[in-house]
Amino acid sequence: MKKISKIILLPLLFGAVALPASAQKGVEDGSRYGHGEDSIQCIRNLSLYREYVKYDNFHDALGPWRKVFNECPTATQNIYIDGVRMWNAFIDDEKDPVRKAQMMDTLRMIYDQRIKYYKQEGSILGRKAVDILRHPEYRQNPDIVQEAYGYMNRSLNILKDKSSVAVVATYMTSSLLLFQEGRISDMQVIEDYALTAEILDYQLEHDPGDASLLKVKEANDANFIASGAPSCTSLLNYFKPQYEEKKEDLAYLRKAVSFLSALQCEAEPFYTRVAEALYAKEPSAEAAFGLAKLFVTKEQYTKAMGYYQEAIKSEKDPKKKAEYYYQLAYIIYAKMNQPEQARSYALEAIKLKPDWGDPYLLIGDAYAGSKDCFDDEFEKSTIYWAAVDKFAKAKAVDPSVADKANERISTYSKYFPDVETIFFYSLKQGDPYTVGCWINETTTVRTR
């Protein structure tokens, strides 16, 4: 009997060893499809659900997809790509908020399992957050916005400059929403903006013509300034404690100057410190412009003029250079009483930005303020012809300044000479006339 029992037990032992090898799911042994009959089932269900998905038949795809998702999760990343697509559609169609919330949990689980088996935590967390907030009702829920914000924060800090522009945009929007809800501080918003601005600036440096990047950066900057989070006080509270540790860090100095300048905090002594530190390390157009504005606030106009000229010399962007020329023209006219030199700089601004009305208004103001050029009363009145020409030109090229131009035209037209005066000077309406002195410009005779 002992021999028989050994003979009988031996095949049973072999069977016990062989059975697991004949059928085993991928989720159990870590293989792609599993083994034996389970691998056949996995491949069959994979093929079946993908065929349904191809034709957007998500209802019939759901059963075989679930089996693949649960039993052979490393068969292909398409399991997760298709799963997200399916569950987003289910969520969009579902009306019951309880069922919708359950479906959202499944969507989260799909992303979590993809990270578990395929890693790529940075990019997948970002997609997860954007997908959660693509559903309007969840964008209105502060708890869910905060959840998604946490995923995106992790994503951006992992991927840095390689982050998706969609994640960058959604992250900053979420930050501002949470600030409005009182869930994060103004300091955190500034930190979030600094992170997103750095990423966008890096990406634009490598792809300056990318329309999506430009649009997101423009919205990012505008929303941040309009949010109420940044103020001179909050920016100082953010940057000042870091100064001793980071005063040799160019990126830190650039941000401090840029942020403080954007909110017109140049009067702050700390601004002087960081602006001069930046210019010493990197004599760029932006740093020179920052120092120019600084010395304007200190009424040190000669020094400001020098920095404006440095900014103009270094700047490559024609629109920024036009702005520098215009501001320099304004300082020289309004603060240094040099109208002819101011006109020269305003004309340079116009060359770079022909559809900008403000430089024309400035030239017109300079003409209207130059009565001292002449002793003769008639000649004094002719400057208003030249001035009104510039105001008319301003609103013709730039409708946004029409109100300011019309106000000036109405004011200065009252000082045109009368009919008797122009007759006395052998002139008539519509004749050409050259205004003398430094203006030296041909205009048209008109009467009040």
C-alpha positions in Angstrom: 0.0 0.0 0.0 2.9 2.4 0.7 4.2 1.9 -2.8 0.8 2.5 -4.4 0.2 5.6 -2.3 3.5 7.0 -3.6 2.6 6.3 -7.2 -0.8 7.9 -6.8 0.6 11.0 -5.1 3.3 11.6 -7.7 0.9 12.6 -10.5 -1.0 14.8 -8.1 2.2 16.6 -7.1 3.0 17.2 -10.8 -0.5 18.5 -11.3 -0.2 20.9 -8.4 3.0 22.3 -9.9 1.7 22.4 -13.5 -1.7 24.0 -13.0 -0.5 27.6 -12.2 1.6 27.6 -15.3 -1.2 26.6 -17.5 -3.4 29.6 -16.7 -2.4 32.8 -14.9 -3.4 36.4 -15.2 -1.0 39.2 -16.1 -2.0 41.1 -12.9 -0.8 38.0 -10.9 2.5 37.2 -12.5 3.5 40.7 -13.9 3.6 39.5 -17.5 2.0 41.5 -20.3 -0.9 39.2 -21.1 -0.7 36.5 -18.5 -0.2 32.8 -19.4 -2.1 29.9 -20.8 -5.9 30.3 -21.1 -5.7 33.7 -19.3 -3.4 35.2 -21.9 -5.8 34.0 -24.7 -8.7 35.6 -22.9 -6.7 38.9 -22.4 -5.8 39.2 -26.1 -9.4 38.3 -27.1 -10.9 41.0 -24.8 -8.3 43.5 -25.8 -9.1 43.0 -29.5 -12.8 43.0 -28.8 -13.0 46.2 -26.8 -10.7 48.1 -29.1 -12.9 47.2 -32.1 -15.9 48.7 -30.2 -13.9 51.8 -29.2 -12.9 52.4 -32.8 -16.6 53.1 -33.6 -17.3 54.9 -30.3 -19.4 52.0 -29.1 -18.4 52.5 -25.5 -21.3 50.7 -24.0 -20.3 47.3 -25.6 -16.6 48.1 -25.1 -17.1 48.4 -21.4 -17.3 44.7 -20.4 -14.1 43.4 -22.3 -12.3 46.7 -21.4 -12.9 46.0 -17.7 -11.5 42.5 -17.9 -8.3 43.8 -19.6 -8.0 46.6 -17.1 -8.3 44.3 -14.1 -6.6 41.1 -15.4 -3.8 42.2 -17.7 -3.1 45.9 -16.8 0.3 46.0 -18.6 -1.0 44.7 -22.0 -0.8 48.2 -23.6 -1.1 51.8 -22.5 -4.1 52.0 -24.8 -6.1 50.5 -22.0 -5.7 53.8 -20.1 -6.0 56.1 -23.1 -9.2 54.5 -24.2 -10.4 54.2 -20.7 -10.1 57.9 -20.1 -11.9 58.6 -23.3 -14.8 56.2 -22.5 -15.2 57.5 -18.9 -15.1 61.1 -19.9 -18.0 60.4 -22.3 -19.9 58.5 -19.6 -19.4 61.4 -17.2 -20.6 64.0 -19.8 -23.8 61.9 -20.4 -24.6 61.2 -16.8 -27.3 63.4 -15.1 -27.3 61.8 -11.7 -24.7 63.6 -9.5 -24.1 60.6 -7.3 -23.4 58.3 -10.3 -21.3 61.1 -11.9 -19.2 61.3 -8.8 -18.7 57.5 -8.8 -17.6 57.7 -12.4 -15.2 60.4 -11.5 -13.7 58.0 -9.0 -13.2 55.5 -11.8 -11.5 58.1 -13.9 -9.1 58.9 -11.1 -8.5 55.1 -10.7 -7.6 54.7 -14.4 -5.0 57.4 -14.1 -3.6 56.0 -10.8 -3.3 52.5 -12.3 -1.5 53.9 -15.3 1.1 55.6 -13.0 1.4 52.3 -11.1 2.3 50.2 -14.1 3.8 52.7 -16.5 5.3 55.4 -14.2 5.5 58.8 -16.0 4.0 60.4 -12.8 4.7 64.0 -13.9 2.8 63.9 -17.2 0.0 61.6 -16.0 -0.8 63.6 -12.9 -1.0 66.7 -15.1 -3.4 65.0 -17.5 -5.4 63.7 -14.6 -5.9 67.1 -13.2 -6.8 68.7 -16.5 -9.3 65.9 -17.2 -11.0 66.3 -13.9 -11.5 70.0 -14.4 -12.7 69.7 -18.0 -16.1 68.9 -16.6 -17.8 72.3 -15.8 -19.5 71.3 -12.6 -16.2 70.3 -11.1 -14.5 73.6 -12.0 -17.1 75.2 -9.6 -16.3 72.9 -6.7 -13.4 74.3 -4.6 -12.6 70.9 -3.0 -12.1 69.3 -6.4 -10.2 72.3 -7.7 -7.9 72.0 -4.7 -7.4 68.3 -5.4 -6.5 69.0 -9.1 -4.3 71.9 -8.0 -2.3 69.4 -5.9 -1.8 67.0 -8.8 -0.7 69.8 -11.1 1.7 71.2 -8.6 3.4 67.8 -8.3 3.4 67.5 -12.1 5.0 70.9 -12.7 7.7 70.4 -10.1 8.6 67.0 -11.7 8.5 68.1 -15.4 9.6 71.8 -14.9 10.3 73.2 -18.4 8.9 70.1 -20.2 5.4 70.7 -18.7 2.4 70.8 -20.9 1.1 74.3 -21.7 -2.4 73.0 -20.9 -1.3 72.0 -17.4 0.5 75.3 -16.9 -2.6 77.3 -17.9 -5.0 75.2 -15.8 -2.7 75.3 -12.8 -2.5 79.1 -12.7 -6.3 79.4 -13.2 -6.8 77.0 -10.3 -4.4 78.9 -8.1 -6.3 82.1 -8.7 -9.7 80.4 -8.0 -8.4 79.0 -4.7 -7.0 82.4 -3.7 -10.5 83.9 -4.3 -12.0 81.2 -2.1 -9.5 82.0 0.6 -7.8 78.6 0.4 -4.3 79.7 -0.5 -2.4 82.9 0.4 -1.3 85.8 -1.8 2.2 84.6 -1.3 1.4 81.1 -2.7 -0.2 82.7 -5.7 3.0 84.7 -6.3 5.0 81.5 -6.0 2.7 79.7 -8.4 2.9 82.6 -10.9 6.7 82.6 -10.7 6.8 78.9 -11.4 4.5 79.1 -14.4 6.1 82.3 -15.8 9.5 80.6 -15.7 8.2 77.6 -17.6 6.4 79.7 -20.2 9.4 82.0 -20.7 11.7 79.0 -21.2 9.4 77.4 -23.7 8.9 80.7 -25.6 12.7 81.2 -25.8 12.9 77.9 -27.6 9.8 78.3 -29.7 9.0 82.1 -29.9 6.4 81.7 -32.6 4.1 79.2 -30.8 0.6 80.8 -30.7 -0.6 78.7 -27.9 2.3 79.6 -25.6 1.9 83.3 -26.5 -1.8 83.2 -25.7 -1.4 81.4 -22.4 1.4 83.8 -21.3 -0.7 86.8 -22.1 -3.6 85.5 -20.2 -1.4 84.3 -17.3 0.2 87.7 -16.9 -3.1 89.6 -17.2 -5.0 87.3 -14.8 -2.2 87.4 -12.2 -2.1 91.2 -12.1 -5.9 91.5 -12.1 -6.3 88.9 -9.3 -5.4 91.3 -6.5 -2.9 88.8 -5.1 0.2 90.8 -6.1 0.7 94.2 -4.4 3.9 96.1 -3.5 3.5 94.8 0.0 3.0 91.1 -0.9 5.8 91.2 -3.5 8.2 92.7 -1.0 7.2 90.1 1.6 7.9 87.4 -1.0 11.2 88.6 -2.4 12.9 90.5 0.5 13.5 87.4 2.8 15.2 85.6 -0.1 17.6 88.4 -1.0 20.7 87.6 1.0 20.5 84.0 0.0 19.7 84.6 -3.7 21.3 88.0 -4.5 23.8 86.2 -6.9 21.0 84.3 -8.6 20.1 86.0 -11.9 16.7 84.3 -12.2 15.7 85.6 -8.8 16.9 89.2 -9.6 15.1 89.2 -12.9 11.8 88.1 -11.3 12.0 90.6 -8.5 12.6 93.5 -10.9 10.0 92.3 -13.4 7.3 91.8 -10.8 7.9 95.0 -8.8 8.1 97.0 -12.0 4.8 95.5 -13.3 3.0 96.8 -10.2 4.9 100.2 -10.3 6.7 99.6 -7.0 9.8 101.4 -8.2 9.6 103.9 -5.3 10.4 101.1 -2.8 14.1 101.1 -1.7 14.3 97.4 -2.2 13.5 97.9 -5.9 16.6 100.1 -6.2 18.7 97.4 -4.6 17.6 94.5 -6.8 17.5 96.6 -10.0 21.1 97.8 -9.5 22.2 94.3 -8.5 20.6 92.9 -11.7 22.1 95.6 -13.9 25.6 95.0 -12.5 25.4 91.3 -13.3 23.4 91.5 -16.5 23.3 95.0 -18.2 20.2 94.0 -20.2 17.5 96.2 -21.7 15.0 95.2 -19.1 17.3 96.0 -16.2 18.2 99.4 -17.8 14.5 100.2 -18.3 13.9 99.3 -14.6 16.6 101.6 -13.5 15.3 104.4 -15.8 11.9 104.2 -14.2 13.5 104.1 -10.8 15.4 107.3 -11.3 12.3 109.0 -12.8 10.5 108.4 -9.5 13.5 109.9 -7.7 13.3 112.9 -10.1 16.9 112.2 -11.3 16.0 112.8 -14.9 19.5 113.0 -16.4 20.4 109.6 -14.9 17.0 108.2 -16.0 17.7 109.5 -19.6 21.0 107.6 -19.6 19.4 104.3 -18.6 16.5 104.8 -21.2 19.2 105.1 -23.9 20.9 102.0 -22.6 17.6 100.1 -22.7 17.0 101.3 -26.3 20.4 100.2 -27.4 20.1 96.7 -26.0 16.4 95.9 -26.7 15.6 93.6 -29.7 11.8 93.7 -29.5 10.5 96.6 -31.6 7.4 97.1 -29.5 9.4 97.3 -26.3 11.9 99.6 -27.9 9.1 101.9 -29.1 7.8 102.0 -25.5 11.3 103.0 -24.3 11.6 105.7 -26.9 8.2 107.1 -26.0 8.9 107.2 -22.3 12.2 108.9 -22.9 10.4 111.5 -25.2 7.9 112.2 -22.4 10.5 112.7 -19.7 12.6 115.0 -22.0 9.5 117.0 -22.9 7.6 117.1 -19.6 10.4 117.1 -17.1 13.4 118.5 -18.9 11.6 121.0 -21.2 13.4 120.0 -24.4 10.5 119.7 -27.0 12.7 119.3 -30.1 14.6 116.4 -28.6 11.4 114.9 -27.4 10.0 115.0 -30.9 13.0 113.1 -32.2 12.5 110.3 -29.8 8.7 110.2 -30.4 9.3 109.9 -34.1 11.6 106.9 -33.4 8.8 105.3 -31.5 6.4 105.9 -34.4 8.8 104.2 -36.8 8.8 101.1 -34.7 5.1 101.1 -34.0 3.3 103.1 -36.7 -0.2 102.4 -35.4 0.4 103.9 -31.9 -1.3 107.3 -31.3 0.4 108.4 -28.0 3.7 109.6 -29.7 1.6 111.8 -32.0 -0.2 113.2 -29.1 3.0 114.0 -27.4 4.4 115.8 -30.5 1.2 117.8 -30.7 1.5 118.8 -27.1 5.1 119.8 -27.6 4.0 122.0 -30.6 1.1 123.6 -28.6 3.5 124.4 -25.8 6.0 126.2 -28.0 4.5 129.7 -28.2 7.8 131.2 -26.9 9.3 130.4 -30.3 7.7 133.6 -31.7 7.1 137.2 -30.7 4.5 137.9 -33.3 0.9 137.0 -32.2 0.0 135.6 -35.6 3.0 133.3 -35.7 2.2 132.2 -32.2 -1.2 131.1 -33.3 0.2 129.0 -36.2 1.7 126.5 -33.9 -1.9 125.3 -33.2 -2.3 124.3 -36.8 0.7 122.0 -36.5 -0.5 120.7 -33.1 -4.0 119.8 -34.3 -2.5 118.0 -37.4 -0.7 115.7 -35.0 -3.8 115.1 -32.8 -5.8 114.3 -36.0 -3.1 111.9 -37.1 -3.1 110.2 -33.6 -6.7 109.2 -33.8 -6.5 108.3 -37.5 -3.8 105.6 -36.8 -5.0 104.6 -33.3 -8.8 104.8 -32.6 -8.1 104.1 -28.9 -6.8 107.6 -28.4 -9.7 109.3 -30.2 -11.2 110.8 -27.1 -8.0 112.3 -25.9 -7.2 113.6 -29.5 -10.7 115.1 -29.9 -10.5 116.9 -26.6 -7.2 118.5 -27.6 -8.5 119.4 -31.1 -11.5 121.1 -29.5 -9.3 123.0 -27.1 -6.6 124.2 -29.5 -8.8 125.0 -32.5 -10.1 127.9 -30.5 -6.7 129.5 -30.8 -6.6 129.5 -34.6 -6.3 133.0 -36.1 -9.5 134.6 -37.3 -10.4 135.4 -40.9 -9.3 139.1 -40.7 -5.9 138.1 -39.4 -5.1 135.6 -42.2 -6.4 138.1 -44.8 -4.0 140.7 -43.3 -1.1 138.2 -43.9 -2.3 137.6 -47.5 -3.5 134.0 -46.7 -6.7 132.2 -47.2 -8.3 129.0 -45.9 -6.5 125.9 -47.2 -3.3 127.6 -48.1 -0.1 125.7 -47.2 1.9 127.3 -44.4 5.3 126.4 -42.9 5.5 126.9 -39.2 8.9 128.2 -38.3 11.2 127.9 -35.3 12.3 124.3 -34.3 8.9 123.0 -35.5 9.7 123.7 -39.1 6.6 121.9 -40.4 4.3 122.6 -43.3 0.6 122.7 -42.4 -2.7 124.1 -43.7 -4.2 127.5 -43.0 -7.4 127.4 -41.0 -9.5 129.9 -39.0 -11.4 129.6 -35.7 
